[in-house]
């Protein structure tokens, strides 16, 4: 898989995630979007992504969060290390996802 194909597929997943959020907001204020659908799609995609492609995605403008989220499906221990590098990011969304991924994978430490 090439980087442009990966970003296209992630853009489609992002669109699905946004639709889920919008539908949840419109149908019931207390409704929770179906995050499992996005995680399933990322899990499927992870099987086609190697370390070099993940590194390229991380360097691609606008895809850092997706690289972190996808990394968690490829190698959770490596994802924890990758996420820790961004836990103090000045970008609140990056910080949120980095901390979430680092915490989610802490139980995997030997």
N, C-alpha and C positions, 0 to 999 in steps of 0.2 A: 504494500500500500504506500502511496505517496502522501506527502504532507497536504497537498491541495484536496485530495480525496478525503483524508481524515478531517480536515476543517469543514468540508461540506457536510459530512455525516454528523459532526458535532453541532453544526449550525441547525441541522434538522432536529437533533435531540433537544437543543436549546429552545427551538420553536415549540416542540411538544411540551416542554417544561413550562413555558410561558402560557400556553393554552390551558394547561392544567391549573395553574395559579389563577388565571382569569376566570375560568369556569367555577372554581371553588369560591372565589369572591362574589361572583354574580348569583350563584345558586343558594348559598347560605353563608352569611358572614362568619360563622364559626367553622365552616367546612375546611378540611385539610386536603391539600392537593395530593395526588397519588405519586409520591416520590419513588415508589417501588418500580413504576414503569420506566422512569429515567435510569434508575440503577440497573435494571435488567438490560436496557439498551447499551449502557456503558459496559456492562459485563460481557455482552456479546461482542462489542467492538474491541474490547481489551485483548481478545484472542488473536486479533490481527495486527496488533501494535507491538513493535519491539522497542528496546531501550533507546536506540538511536532516534527512532521516530518520535518517541515520547520527549526526548531531549529537544528535538527540533520544535515540537509543539510548545514546549515550555518557553522557548525563545521567541515564538511567534507572537506578535503584538495582539493582545486581546484574548489570548487562549491560555493564560497561566492557570486560571481557576479550573478550566477543563482539563489541563494537564495534571493538576493535582488530583482531581476527582477520578480521572481515568487511571492514574498510577495506583490508586487504592485497589483497583480491580486486577491489576497486573501482578504486583508484588507488594502486599501490605507492609512488610517490613521496610522495603526501600521507599515506599510512599511516605511512611512516617518520617524518614530522614529527609526526604525531599520537602515535605510540608514544614518541618521545623525551620528550614531556611527562610520561611516567609511568615513565621508567627508574629513577627514585630513589624510587618510591612506597614507603610503609611496609608495604604489603601485598605479601608475597612472591610470590604468584601473579600479581598485576598486574605487578610488577617483572619476573618471568620472561618473561611474554608480551610486554611492552613491549620488553625487550631483545632477545628473539628476533626480533620483527618489525623492529625498527630495524636489527639486524645482517643479516637476510635481504634487506633492501632496499638495503643500502649499495652493492652492486654496480651499482645503477641510477643512482648519482650521475654527472653529466656530468664 
